[in-house]
Amino acid sequence: MTGRYDDLSDEQLGRRLAAELPRRAAPAHLRRAILGTAPARTPRLSWLAPAVSAFAGALVVILFFVSALPRLVPADPAERLVRAVVSEHTRTLMWGARSGDVVPAGFTDLTRETGVSLARAFAGDDQLTLVAADPVYVDRRRGIALHYRDADGHLVSYVAVPAPSVVVPDRSRVQIDRYRPALLRDNGFATWLWRQGDVVCLIVSDRVSEVELETFKDYFRRMRAATEPLSAY
Amino acid sequence: MGAGPDFERDALTHLDALYNFALYLTRHSAEADDLVQETYLRAFRFSHRFQPGTHLRAWLFQILRNTFFTFYRIRDREAAVAEDGVPDWDVPMFHDAPEEDSQASDAHTDLERAMRKLPEEFRTVLLLAEVEGLPLEEVARVMACPVGTVKSRIFRAKERLRGLLRDYETK
């Protein structure tokens, strides 16, 4: 038995494809977004480059001396890890995304570099936009960091590091749906900390007030549900 | 140097075609958005590499397809999910599909459903050659293969398409 498509010659099938296959127009927001990415054509100021260069040089010198100042290191491995991740977060805040064009597929390279693989990863949504993915070295451990920017422009960092010995402090645990991550605060930042197998995961944000806690919980829900880190080695 | 205003304007005239192509590749409107946006970002950034007088549309399609492979590694993914070369429609490429994507996943016609079932190489060759009307030489450039291969893929893609359509008909 032959159907109506069997009778079609190659040319006819081609014509039907051209005529009948639905074509979707790009949404308006996409056009706006693309126009927003078009390079600005304002003329460069001739004095700007040397000034920025001098400023950056001075900043590097200052940061070098700041990092040489003695610091109190917490004894608890979890707190130490939180402090290190908060430092990484503040570095990203100061320097911006180091590799802004990192997008999902770059994760394979990151896995090679860090020993952490992401079976699934939160790629962002209407509230959070993935802006960078970087290898990190925190508390003498290699890990992977995904940086997001929320709708209000706050940077939110997700960090996963293999750390089998780190224990999630029970006293700081908070019930969020079926999860019980610990909420830890350090240096003016709030951090969720939990374990997924051998990997310790952290989310850092500057949403520290009680009012903002609900928002921060919501970020946890989104990332926790969509991200699955594994120790690759 | 970055893109000039003329280049941007010309490039944006192909936005709808690129978006449509991206939608068929990614099968997900949000991912198509990302893919198209990244394509334009790259096109603007590397506009100095574009040779005026050549086919801008084919150049943009080529960037889009390369970006698609770079970001989403569809070849690996499809090989993993489909032994017969026909990928499952609902498999998300990168993250969990949040919910049903009304724009991308509602195939309204058998033709559309069948197209989405085709392996990427077949889908792309039909979209570029038959739907977008690109000359075979340009399709070959986009797909980085000889023109003869393009012809053969078109033939095999149509065979496969007919088979799928026949299945839908009997159901």
Interface residues (C-beta under 8 A of the other chain):
Chain A: G3 R4 Y5 D6 L8 D10 L13 G14 R16 L17 A18 E20 L21 P22 R23 R24 A25 A26 P27 H29 L30 R31 A33 I34 L35 T37 A38 P39 R41 D101 V103 P104 A105 T108 R120 A121 F122 A123 D125 A225 A226
Chain B: G2 A3 P5 E8 L12 L15 D16 A17 L18 Y19 N20 L23 S29 D33 D34 V36 Q37 E38 Y40 L41 F44 R45 T70 F71 Y72 R73 F94 H95 D96 P98 Q103 H108 T109 L111 E112 M115 L126 A129 E130 V131 G133 I154 F155 K158 L161 R162 L165 R166 E169 T170
